[in-house]
Amino acid sequence: MEACLRRSGKRLLNPSSLSSSSRSIYPLYSGYWAYSIRNVSTVSIKGAGNIVRKGTGGRSSVSGIVATVFGATGFLGRYVVQQLAKMGSQVLVPFRGSEDSHRHLKLMGDLGQIVPMKYNPRDEKSIKAVMAKANIVLNLIGREYETRNYSFEEVHHSMAEHLAVIAKEHGGIMRFIQMSCLGASASSPSRMLRTKAASEESVLRVFPEATIMRPSTVIGTEDRVLNRWAQFVKKWGFLPLIGDGSTKIQPVYVVDVAGAIVASLKDDGSSMGKVYELGGPEIFTVHELAELMFDMIREWPRYVNVPFPIAKAIASPREFLLNKVPFPLPTPVIFNLDHINALTMDAVVSENALTFNDLGIVPRKLKGYPVEFLSCYRKGGPSFGATVSEKMNSSDI
């Protein structure tokens, strides 16, 4: 009986017993023909071209963008990576630090969409390797202070020009975004702003289609302005106001800056070769911004006015000793000489400049959600106390 069943089973599974029509639909191959019958698809393939867009626009879609984001592990970089990945772009993340420096970025995109790549900013071959598969390059590299290894000139000017040259030689880079700074000028008292202006000139000379973004003071959860002020206040009980805090600034929310970058990539090319000044909807003095910080951390405002000459005298020793000692010097927090020089001039958006409005974005006001992260500095916990506005609203009730 068993022999009869085995013979009948062989006849049923014999490829010669299948009809000619079945063989034409399901091609069989010796050795694994039985699995071919089960797994082959009957859906006809309609031609495969270069897929530009596919999906509904979410993180599992294909936007057609393969972006190399230099400086992706920095403050602004994480928000740019998040917005690019959210629309289904593949993001190449060059990093030069530890293997954990990019770990938080992996979660922002779908599987395989965020690709960390080790590189050396002084090695041309490694830069070409991280740029090889890209069609968009974003340069977010920047520093607010110098170190023994990297000067303003190298970080802001030389690296930017080098990236633009390699991107131009690549041939397949459609867009190049250069991150600058509001107030960048060859006549600025700040060396950082002067090197930023030199980088803009060099990038546009090498890559005329590049887009320049000039954000004002950027505010957000990981910022280096309000966080440092709050930390200083919690430690010392007061805040130094350089130059009486009368300098005018136009702070902007970091999410809006990232949104402006992505909006420039989505347009029809109208932003190519242009310079955008990105400032928030409100102009503050440094003193007014400090008042907002004190209000959010529920501390009584205490200031020490430091005139510019005295502030420069306090900050000068670090700059003098920077390249004269064989060990790294502490990171400047409040008394950063270059930042003090920048505060001698107002930093607001020019009257005829291209702004958020030209990119179809309405920037958020700082009061409210953009500065709620400061609640972590309240001595009684996030729910401790009440702001002045909250007290006024409760009294109206």
Residue pairs with C-beta under 8 A, 6 or more apart in sequence:
11 17
13 34
15 23
15 28
15 33
18 26
25 42
26 36
26 37
26 40
27 36
27 40
28 36
28 37
29 36
51 62
51 64
52 62
52 64
53 61
53 62
53 63
53 64
54 61
54 62
55 61
55 62
55 88
57 63
57 87
57 88
58 86
58 87
58 88
59 85
59 86
59 87
59 88
59 109
59 110
59 113
60 88
60 110
61 87
61 88
62 88
63 87
63 88
63 89
64 89
64 135
65 84
65 87
65 89
65 90
65 135
65 136
65 265
66 89
66 90
66 92
66 133
66 134
66 135
66 136
67 84
67 89
67 90
67 91
67 92
67 134
67 135
67 136
67 137
67 138
67 265
68 92
68 94
68 130
68 131
68 134
68 136
68 137
68 138
69 77
69 80
69 81
69 84
69 91
69 92
69 93
69 94
69 138
69 140
70 94
70 121
70 137
70 138
70 139
70 140
70 141
70 163
71 77
71 138
71 139
71 140
71 141
71 142
71 179
72 78
72 80
72 81
72 91
72 93
72 94
72 95
72 102
72 105
72 140
73 93
73 95
73 97
73 101
73 102
73 105
74 140
74 141
74 142
75 218
75 220
75 222
75 223
75 224
75 254
76 140
76 179
76 215
76 218
76 254
76 257
76 258
77 140
78 104
78 105
78 108
78 222
79 220
79 254
79 255
79 257
79 258
80 138
80 140
80 258
80 261
80 262
81 91
81 93
81 105
81 108
81 109
81 114
82 108
82 258
83 258
83 259
83 261
83 262
84 91
84 262
85 91
85 108
85 109
85 110
85 113
85 114
86 108
86 109
87 262
88 110
88 113
89 109
89 113
90 109
90 112
90 113
90 115
91 105
91 109
91 113
91 114
91 115
92 115
92 117
92 130
92 131
92 133
92 134
93 102
93 105
93 114
93 115
93 116
93 117
94 117
94 118
94 119
94 127
94 130
95 101
95 102
95 116
95 117
95 118
95 119
96 118
96 119
96 120
96 121
102 114
102 116
105 114
105 116
106 114
106 116
108 114
117 129
117 130
118 126
119 126
119 127
119 129
119 130
120 126
121 127
121 141
121 159
124 162
124 166
127 162
127 163
127 166
128 166
128 170
131 137
131 166
131 167
131 170
131 173
132 170
134 170
134 172
134 173
135 172
135 173
135 174
135 175
136 173
136 174
136 175
136 176
136 177
136 265
137 163
137 167
137 173
137 175
137 176
137 177
138 176
138 177
138 179
138 261
139 159
139 160
139 163
139 164
139 176
139 177
139 178
139 179
139 203
140 179
141 155
141 156
141 159
141 160
141 179
142 155
142 156
142 179
142 181
142 196
143 150
143 152
143 155
143 156
143 192
144 192
144 224
144 336
144 338
144 339
145 331
145 332
145 336
145 338
145 339
146 152
146 319
146 322
146 338
147 322
147 328
148 322
148 323
148 328
148 329
152 191
152 192
152 195
152 338
153 195
153 198
155 195
156 192
156 195
156 196
156 198
156 199
157 195
157 198
157 199
157 202
160 178
160 199
160 202
160 203
161 199
161 202
161 203
161 206
163 176
164 176
164 178
164 202
164 203
164 206
164 207
164 210
165 206
167 173
167 176
167 207
168 206
168 207
175 209
175 210
175 211
175 264
175 265
175 272
176 203
176 207
176 209
176 210
176 211
177 210
177 211
177 213
177 261
177 264
177 265
178 199
178 200
178 203
178 210
178 211
178 212
178 213
179 213
179 215
180 196
180 197
180 199
180 200
180 212
180 213
180 214
180 275
181 192
181 193
181 196
181 214
181 215
182 214
182 215
182 216
182 217
182 250
182 277
182 278
182 279
182 347
182 348
182 349
183 190
183 193
183 214
183 342
183 345
183 347
184 193
184 194
184 196
184 197
184 200
184 214
185 193
185 194
185 197
186 194
186 197
186 198
187 194
188 194
188 197
188 342
188 345
189 341
189 342
189 344
189 345
190 338
190 339
190 341
190 342
191 338
191 341
192 338
192 342
193 342
200 212
200 275
203 210
203 212
204 210
204 212
204 273
208 273
209 272
209 273
210 272
210 273
211 264
211 271
211 272
211 273
211 274
211 275
211 276
212 274
212 275
212 276
213 257
213 260
213 261
213 264
213 276
213 278
214 275
214 276
214 277
214 278
215 252
215 257
215 278
215 279
216 249
216 250
216 251
216 252
216 277
216 278
216 279
216 280
216 347
216 348
216 349
217 225
217 249
217 250
217 251
217 252
217 347
218 225
218 251
218 252
218 253
218 254
218 257
219 225
219 226
219 251
219 252
219 253
219 254
219 366
219 370
219 371
220 253
220 254
220 255
220 370
220 373
221 254
221 373
223 254
225 251
225 289
226 289
226 293
226 371
226 374
227 374
228 333
228 334
229 239
229 290
229 293
229 334
230 293
230 297
230 374
230 377
231 333
231 377
232 239
232 240
232 333
232 334
233 239
233 293
233 294
233 297
233 299
233 302
233 377
234 297
234 299
234 377
234 379
237 302
238 302
238 303
238 304
239 290
239 294
239 301
239 302
239 303
239 304
240 303
240 304
240 305
240 306
240 311
240 334
240 335
241 286
241 287
241 290
241 303
241 304
241 305
241 306
242 286
242 306
242 308
242 311
242 334
242 340
242 343
243 286
243 306
243 307
243 308
243 311
243 343
243 344
244 287
244 305
244 307
245 285
245 286
245 287
245 288
245 290
245 303
245 305
246 285
246 286
246 287
247 285
247 286
247 343
247 344
247 345
247 346
247 347
248 283
248 284
248 285
248 346
248 347
248 348
249 283
249 284
249 285
249 286
249 289
249 346
249 347
249 348
250 279
250 280
250 282
250 283
250 284
250 347
250 348
250 349
251 279
251 280
251 282
251 284
251 289
251 366
252 278
252 279
252 280
252 363
253 280
253 363
253 364
253 366
253 370
255 364
255 370
256 278
256 280
256 356
256 361
256 363
256 364
257 278
259 361
260 276
260 278
260 356
260 359
260 361
263 359
263 360
263 361
264 271
264 276
264 359
267 359
271 358
271 359
274 354
275 353
275 354
276 353
276 354
276 355
276 356
276 358
276 359
277 349
277 350
277 353
277 354
277 355
278 349
278 355
278 356
278 363
279 348
279 349
279 355
279 363
280 363
280 364
280 365
280 366
281 362
281 363
281 364
281 365
282 365
282 366
283 348
284 292
284 366
286 343
287 303
290 301
290 303
291 301
292 366
292 367
292 371
293 371
293 374
294 300
294 301
295 387
295 388
296 371
296 372
296 374
296 375
296 377
296 387
297 374
297 375
297 377
297 378
298 378
298 379
298 380
298 384
298 385
298 386
298 387
299 379
306 314
308 340
308 343
308 344
311 335
311 340
312 337
312 340
312 341
314 335
315 332
315 335
315 336
315 337
315 340
316 337
318 329
318 330
318 332
318 337
319 337
321 329
322 329
332 339
349 355
356 362
356 363
364 370
375 382
376 382
378 384
378 385
386 394
